[in-house]
Amino acid sequence: MIRWGYHLRAIDEEHNLIFDHGIESGFDLVVGADGAWSKVRKVVSDQKPLYSGSGDTAPRCYEHTNRGSLFSLSDHRAIFSQQIGDGSLYTSCWSQRPEDWMETGSCEIHSPSAIKKATKEEFHDWHPELLDLVENGEDGLARSLYMLPVGWRWEHHPGVTLIGDAAHVMTPFAGEGVNLGMQEALILSQAILRATVSFSPAQKLPAEIKYFEEDLSVRAERTAAHTKAMLDLMMFTDGVPRSTIDKFCLRMMSFHDKTLLEHLRYPFLATFVKSYFFLCK
């Protein structure tokens, strides 16, 4: 069942869940789907997310982005805009920052108007039509981006597992983290179902979960490596987007290649993309 309003404060070594109102216990399996700063992850590992080097101020804007997405990149900065389900736009402004920028900076990070003002000053030399996305935004939120190390995995811990950001938090520069988390939820549910219909669910469940975690680690490492590469191409390479646009497009196209035919197509695709952008440049 779903219980609303339960905020997990901690989980102990006996897998008891500690909430503000008391303790819940007696679980065969605890699944940590509690995000980047997962309390459940602490049971299986002491690994914490690492700072990615990029910070985000994300006001909303009610202008049009051609019913899709807009990506503007230059000088280790970026303005993104995406139309979401209710018809509004989600606009985010990114730049390289030290990890303590919210504590040491001059901007009042809890004030939407101060965030907007600071963002406009930082992007003052950008095109006015892009700055309109900031000017027309309503709510502002300042945040830093964290990510778990590429290839990080935890030792199997019977009775506990992780999915989503708790297992592989990454930056949004490839847009794949949420897709991976949804896929894991489905695969994990199938693993639990196989255990419950077996002759010995108590013995079958740990084996199913261990296999699930091994499979998750492989898929998460590939996706995290792809995301880190996209972050580097967008935010940590000089001359963006001109210097990286062909690499950006090829990486996005090839990431989803899964069949031999698609791999065989890659040389032709690479020739076309590189030739196209060579002429554009």
C-alpha positions in Angstrom: 0.0 0.0 0.0 1.0 3.6 -0.3 1.4 5.6 2.9 1.5 9.4 2.5 3.4 11.8 4.7 6.1 9.3 5.8 9.5 10.9 5.8 12.3 8.3 6.4 14.9 9.6 8.9 17.1 6.5 9.0 17.3 2.7 8.7 19.1 0.6 11.2 21.2 -2.6 10.8 18.1 -4.7 11.5 16.3 -3.0 8.5 13.9 -1.2 10.8 12.6 2.0 9.2 12.7 5.0 11.5 10.1 7.7 10.9 9.1 10.8 12.8 6.1 9.0 14.2 7.9 5.8 15.2 9.5 2.6 13.8 8.2 0.3 11.1 9.7 -3.2 10.9 9.2 -6.8 9.7 10.1 -6.5 6.1 11.5 -9.2 3.8 13.0 -6.6 1.5 13.6 -2.9 1.8 14.0 -1.1 -1.6 15.9 2.2 -1.4 14.2 4.4 -4.0 14.7 7.5 -1.9 16.9 9.6 -4.2 20.3 11.1 -4.4 20.8 11.4 -0.6 19.3 8.0 0.1 19.1 6.9 3.7 18.9 3.2 2.6 22.1 3.4 0.6 23.9 3.9 3.9 23.1 0.3 4.8 24.9 -1.1 1.9 27.7 1.4 1.4 29.2 4.6 2.8 29.5 6.1 -0.7 28.2 9.6 -1.0 27.4 11.6 -4.2 30.3 13.6 -5.6 29.9 17.3 -6.6 29.7 17.5 -10.4 31.1 21.0 -10.7 27.9 22.5 -12.1 25.2 24.5 -10.4 21.6 25.2 -11.5 19.2 28.0 -11.1 15.9 26.9 -12.5 13.0 29.4 -12.9 9.8 28.5 -14.8 8.8 30.4 -17.8 5.5 30.6 -19.7 6.9 31.3 -23.2 6.9 28.9 -26.1 9.9 26.6 -26.9 8.3 25.2 -30.1 6.6 22.5 -28.0 9.9 20.7 -27.5 13.3 21.5 -26.0 15.9 24.3 -26.4 19.6 23.8 -25.7 21.9 26.8 -25.7 25.6 26.3 -24.8 28.6 28.6 -24.7 31.7 29.3 -22.5 30.9 26.6 -19.9 27.4 28.0 -19.5 24.0 26.8 -20.7 20.4 27.7 -20.9 17.9 24.9 -21.4 14.2 25.1 -21.8 11.6 22.3 -22.1 7.9 22.3 -22.4 6.3 20.0 -19.9 2.9 18.3 -19.6 0.8 21.2 -18.3 2.0 23.4 -21.2 4.4 25.5 -19.1 8.1 25.7 -19.7 10.9 24.5 -17.3 13.9 26.7 -17.8 17.3 26.0 -16.3 20.5 28.0 -16.3 23.8 26.2 -15.7 27.4 27.2 -15.2 30.6 25.9 -13.6 30.8 26.7 -9.9 32.8 25.7 -6.8 31.0 23.2 -4.5 30.5 25.8 -1.8 29.1 28.5 -4.1 25.7 28.7 -2.4 27.4 29.3 1.0 30.1 31.7 -0.2 28.3 33.6 -3.0 26.7 37.0 -2.7 23.3 35.8 -4.1 20.4 35.2 -1.7 19.7 31.6 -2.8 16.3 31.5 -1.1 14.9 34.5 -2.9 13.5 33.8 -6.4 14.0 37.5 -7.4 17.6 37.5 -6.3 18.2 34.3 -8.2 16.7 35.8 -11.3 18.8 39.0 -11.0 22.0 37.0 -10.4 21.3 34.8 -13.4 20.6 37.7 -15.7 23.9 39.3 -14.6 25.8 36.1 -15.2 24.3 35.7 -18.7 24.3 39.4 -19.5 26.2 38.9 -22.8 23.7 36.3 -24.1 21.0 37.0 -26.7 18.0 38.9 -25.3 15.6 36.2 -26.6 17.3 33.7 -24.4 17.4 36.0 -21.4 13.6 36.4 -21.8 13.3 32.8 -20.6 14.8 34.0 -17.3 13.0 37.3 -17.2 9.6 35.6 -17.6 10.2 32.9 -15.1 8.0 32.7 -12.0 9.7 30.5 -9.4 13.4 30.3 -8.9 15.4 27.5 -7.2 19.1 27.3 -6.7 20.8 23.9 -6.5 24.1 22.1 -7.0 24.4 18.9 -9.1 25.8 15.8 -7.5 26.5 12.3 -9.0 27.8 9.0 -7.8 31.1 7.8 -9.3 30.8 6.1 -12.7 30.9 2.3 -12.1 30.2 2.5 -8.4 28.4 -0.6 -7.0 27.6 -1.9 -3.6 28.2 -5.3 -2.0 25.0 -7.4 -1.9 23.3 -6.9 1.4 20.4 -9.4 2.0 17.1 -7.7 2.7 18.0 -4.3 1.2 18.5 -3.1 -2.4 18.4 0.2 -4.3 16.9 1.7 -7.4 16.8 5.0 -9.2 18.9 8.0 -7.9 19.6 6.1 -4.7 21.5 3.6 -6.8 23.1 5.8 -9.5 22.4 9.5 -9.1 23.7 11.3 -12.2 23.4 14.7 -13.8 20.6 15.4 -16.3 22.8 16.1 -19.3 21.8 12.9 -21.1 18.3 12.7 -19.8 18.6 8.9 -19.1 18.6 8.6 -15.3 14.8 8.6 -14.8 14.4 6.1 -17.7 16.8 3.8 -16.0 15.0 4.1 -12.7 11.6 3.3 -14.2 13.2 0.3 -16.0 14.7 -0.9 -12.7 11.3 -0.7 -10.9 9.8 -3.0 -13.5 12.7 -5.5 -13.5 12.8 -5.6 -9.7 9.0 -6.2 -9.5 9.4 -9.2 -11.8 12.3 -10.5 -9.7 10.2 -10.2 -6.5 7.3 -11.9 -8.3 9.4 -14.9 -9.3 10.5 -15.3 -5.7 7.0 -15.2 -4.3 5.6 -17.8 -6.6 8.5 -20.2 -6.0 8.5 -23.2 -3.7 10.7 -21.4 -1.2 10.2 -17.6 -1.4 12.5 -16.9 1.6 15.4 -18.6 -0.1 14.7 -17.5 -3.6 14.3 -13.8 -2.9 18.0 -13.1 -2.0 19.2 -14.9 -5.1 16.8 -12.9 -7.3 17.8 -9.6 -5.7 21.5 -10.4 -6.1 21.1 -11.1 -9.8 19.0 -8.0 -10.2 21.8 -5.9 -8.6 24.4 -7.4 -10.9 22.3 -6.5 -13.9 21.6 -3.1 -12.6 25.3 -2.3 -12.1 26.1 -3.1 -15.7 23.3 -0.9 -17.1 23.9 1.9 -14.6 27.6 2.1 -15.4 27.0 2.4 -19.1 24.4 5.1 -18.6 26.5 7.0 -16.0 29.5 6.9 -18.3 27.3 8.3 -21.1 25.9 11.0 -18.9 29.4 12.0 -17.6 30.6 12.2 -21.2 27.7 14.5 -22.2 28.4 16.7 -19.1 32.0 17.1 -20.2 31.0 17.8 -23.8 28.5 20.5 -22.7 30.0 22.2 -19.7 33.7 21.4 -19.5 35.0 21.7 -23.1 36.2 24.9 -24.7 34.5 26.2 -27.8 31.1 24.6 -27.2 28.9 24.0 -29.1 31.0 24.4 -32.3 33.8 22.2 -31.0 31.6 19.3 -29.8 28.3 19.3 -31.7 29.3 16.4 -34.0 30.5 14.3 -31.0 27.4 15.3 -29.1 25.0 14.0 -31.8 27.0 10.8 -32.5 27.1 9.9 -28.8 23.4 10.5 -28.4 22.6 8.4 -31.5 25.0 5.5 -30.7 24.0 5.2 -27.0 20.7 3.6 -28.0 22.3 1.2 -30.6 21.6 -2.3 -29.4 21.6 -4.5 -32.5 24.4 -5.6 -34.9 22.7 -3.8 -37.7 22.8 -0.5 -35.8 26.5 -1.0 -35.0 27.2 -1.7 -38.7 25.3 1.5 -39.6 27.5 3.6 -37.3 30.4 4.3 -39.7 28.0 5.6 -42.3 26.2 7.7 -39.7 29.5 9.1 -38.3 30.6 10.0 -41.8 27.4 11.9 -42.5 27.3 13.7 -39.2 30.9 14.8 -39.2 30.7 15.9 -42.9 27.5 17.9 -42.2 28.9 19.8 -39.2 32.3 20.3 -41.0 30.4 22.1 -43.7 28.3 24.1 -41.2 31.5 25.2 -39.4 
